[in-house]
Amino acid sequence: MKDKVGATPAALELIATLQSEYGPILFHQSGGCCDGSSPMCYAQGDFIVGDQDICLGEIGGAPVYISASQYETWKHTDLLIDVVPGRGGMFSLDNGREIRFLTRSRVCTISDSVPIF
């Protein structure tokens, strides 16, 4: 599968900071239904990737997973992991900081994943 996830420079910077503090990390996209959902960030080993989880690609060396059912909803989108002001979810490594990860999405054509807007 072509990588279906990317990251902004700000997200890559936060990923590098978290990796220096926690070692290897991974992301799991939450079950939110739309743009603005939260990708949860974990130290590898603190979250068990399930048999039904799908790897969308890597950002900053960190794999990004999504559940198969969530992927069915979002399979025609590319995801962009960004950083915005605010606190992350209570189970995410970005928790307690004044910035958090946020998922932005854009709809793509099925054949070549080119944005249609």
C-alpha positions as a printed Julia matrix, in Angstrom:
117×3 Matrix{Float64}:
   0.0    0.0    0.0
   1.22   3.49  -0.85
   1.84   5.59   2.25
  -1.49   7.17   3.13
  -0.1    9.39   5.85
   2.22  12.38   6.02
   3.27  14.89   8.65
   3.83  18.62   8.89
   7.26  19.97   9.9
   5.83  20.82  13.35
   4.6   17.25  13.81
   7.96  15.84  12.74
   9.68  18.09  15.28
   7.4   16.87  18.1
   7.9   13.25  16.98
  11.69  13.7   17.2
  11.34  15.21  20.69
   9.13  12.34  21.88
  11.5    9.75  20.38
  14.42  11.32  22.25
  12.42  11.05  25.49
  10.67   7.68  25.03
  12.55   5.81  22.3
  10.61   4.32  19.37
   6.99   5.45  19.16
   3.93   4.59  17.13
   0.61   6.21  16.32
  -2.86   4.73  16.3
  -5.61   6.8   14.74
  -8.55   7.25  17.07
 -12.06   6.27  16.04
 -13.09   9.84  15.27
 -15.3   10.25  12.26
 -13.83  13.23  10.51
 -11.1   15.81  10.0
  -9.69  16.92  13.34
  -9.62  13.51  15.01
  -6.77  12.68  17.35
  -3.97  10.3   16.51
  -2.85   8.66  19.74
   0.91   8.44  20.25
   2.45   5.59  22.26
   5.89   4.28  23.12
   6.31   1.09  21.09
   5.45  -1.75  23.43
   2.87   0.29  25.36
   0.22  -0.33  22.7
  -0.4   -3.73  21.16
  -1.22  -3.46  17.49
  -4.13  -5.77  16.7
  -4.41  -8.3   13.89
  -7.07  -6.11  12.29
  -5.04  -2.89  12.45
  -3.67  -1.53   9.18
  -0.37   0.33   8.86
  -0.89   3.5    6.82
   2.83   4.26   6.58
   5.47   5.98   8.7
   6.09   9.56   9.75
   9.44  10.51  11.23
  10.24   6.81  11.54
   7.08   6.12  13.56
   4.49   3.73  12.09
   0.88   4.94  11.91
  -1.92   2.38  12.36
  -5.69   2.5   12.03
  -8.32  -0.13  12.78
  -9.67  -2.02   9.78
 -13.19  -0.71  10.4
 -11.95   2.89  10.6
  -9.86   2.34   7.49
 -13.01   1.33   5.6
 -14.44   4.77   6.4
 -11.24   6.65   5.51
  -9.74   4.5    2.73
 -10.3    7.22   0.12
  -8.39   9.83   2.1
  -4.79  10.71   2.77
  -4.06  11.73   6.34
  -1.77  14.54   7.44
  -0.62  14.53  11.06
  -0.25  18.06  12.36
   0.35  19.8   15.7
  -2.05  22.35  17.21
  -2.29  24.19  20.53
  -3.97  22.28  23.34
  -3.53  19.13  25.39
  -3.54  15.65  23.92
  -5.62  12.69  25.04
  -4.92  11.17  28.43
  -3.3    8.08  26.88
  -1.14   9.88  24.32
   2.52  10.76  24.9
   1.79  14.35  23.87
  -0.44  14.68  26.95
   0.62  17.37  29.39
   2.21  19.55  26.73
   0.67  22.71  25.39
   0.53  21.2   21.9
  -1.08  18.04  20.58
  -1.28  15.94  17.45
  -4.27  16.37  15.13
  -5.26  14.47  11.99
  -6.24  16.38   8.89
  -7.61  14.52   5.88
  -8.22  15.09   2.21
 -10.29  13.01  -0.14
  -8.38  11.4   -3.0
  -9.25   9.53  -6.16
  -9.2    5.78  -5.8
  -6.81   5.16  -8.69
  -3.9    7.45  -7.93
  -4.52   9.09  -4.57
  -4.42  12.58  -6.11
  -6.34  15.15  -4.06
  -9.62  16.1   -5.7
  -9.92  19.43  -3.9
